């Protein structure tokens, strides 16, 4: 199973959007975070991310199958933000996200600070990021009674 990243283009928008909805819909149903959950976004938002001048979407491919995407953008030349990243449910738990994070970090060796946020209640996500060297910051953002965003940072 070979995992690789490929820069997304406009023609990828529908496929990425469909995977994003499939990946995030269970979390939307569980946490009711209608304002922030990527399953509730529009395809126009995906297209904007693909065309960001300070970053973009990268397709996550397993062999030749599109299984997810990771969006990165830079706040500064050496400070990058990851959001969102998602994998089709059928491909989760297979170390694909770990490989995608490693690959994206390797693509941008100049980055000294990586940041991201995830739901505090999603222990598997928190475990993944901590395993990849990300540390929880003190920053929390309560989305509603069911969900809280926790922010992570990795300094290289």
N, C-alpha and C positions, 0 to 999 in steps of 0.2 A: 504494500500500500504506500504509494508515493504521494506526499502532500506537497503542493506548491502554490504559490501566490501569483496572480496575474492582474495587472491594472485593469479595472473595469472601465468600460466605455458606455455611451448612451444605449447601445443595442442590448446591453446586459441589464438594463434597469428593471424590466418586467420580471426576469428570472430572479434577480436579487430581491426585489420587492416581495415576490411570492414566497421565497425562502424566509425572509425576515418575518412575514406574517405567521408562517407555520412555526417558526422557532419561538416567537414571543407571545403567541396567542394563549398558550397554557398559563403563562405568567400574568397576562392581562386578566384572564378569568379568575385566577387565584387572588391577585392583589388589587384589582379594580383601579389601577393607576392610569386612568384614561388620558390624562394630560401628558404623560411622559413615556408611556410604553410604546416602543417602536412598531408593535402590531397595529397601532392606531394611527400611524403616520400615512401620508399619501405617497404615491409614486413620484410626485413632483419633488418631495423631500429627498428621495433616493437619487433622483437625477441631479439635484443640487449638490449632494455629497459626492457623486461621481465627478462632477465638474469643479469642485473646490479648487481655487488657485493655490491654496496653502495646504493641500493634502488630497485625499480622495479615497474611494473604495477600492479594495483589492479582493478579487474573487479567491475563495479557498477551493482548490481543486484537489480531489483525491483521484489519482490516475487521471482520467480525462473528465470526471464527473464533477459538476459544480455542486458543492455541498454546503456552502456558506459564504460569508464575506466578513471582512474586517475593514473598518474605516479609521483612518488616521489623519490627523492634521496637526500642524505646528502652530503653537502660540508664539514661539520664538525659534530661532534656528536650532537650538539645542534642547528645546522643551516641546515634547509631542504629547498629544492626547489620543487615546484609543476609545472610540465610541461611534456606533455600536459594533460589536462582534457577535456573530451568531452562526450556529451550525444546525443543519436539519436534525430534527429529533432522532431519526433512524441512525444518524452518524455520531451522535453524542456519546461520550464515555469511551471513545476510541483513541484518545490522546491527540486528536486533530487540532483542537484549540491550542494545546501546548506547542505543537509544531508551528502553527500559524503565528503565535506570539514570537517564537524564536526567529522565524523567517522575517517577520516585519521588523524586529529589532536589528537583525543582520542587514536589512536593506538600508537602514539609516544609522550607520556607525557613528555619526557626529552627535547623535542625541545623547545627552547626559541625564535628562530627566524624562521619564515616561509617566503619564498619569491616566487614570481611568476611574470609573465609578460603577458600582453594581449594587444590587439589592442586598442589604444586610441579611435579610431572611433567607437568601439563597446560599446555603452553606457550601454547596458544591462549587459555586462560582468563587466564593471567597477563598476556599481551599485551593482552587486552581491558581488564582492570582498570587496567593501567598507562596505556593510551591514554585512559582515562576520568579520569585524574588521581589514581589511587590509588597509594600508595607502599608497597613491601614494608617490613615492620617486621623487627626481629631475631627475632621469635617464630616458632618452628618447632615442629611436633608430629609426631613420627614415629608413623605409624599402624601400620605393619608394615614388612617388608623391601622392599615394593614402593611404598609411598606415604608422603608427608610433606605435612602441611598447612602452608601458608605464610599468614601473616596480613598483611592490607593495611589501610591507613588513609588517609583523605582528609580533610584539614583545610581548611575554607573560611574 
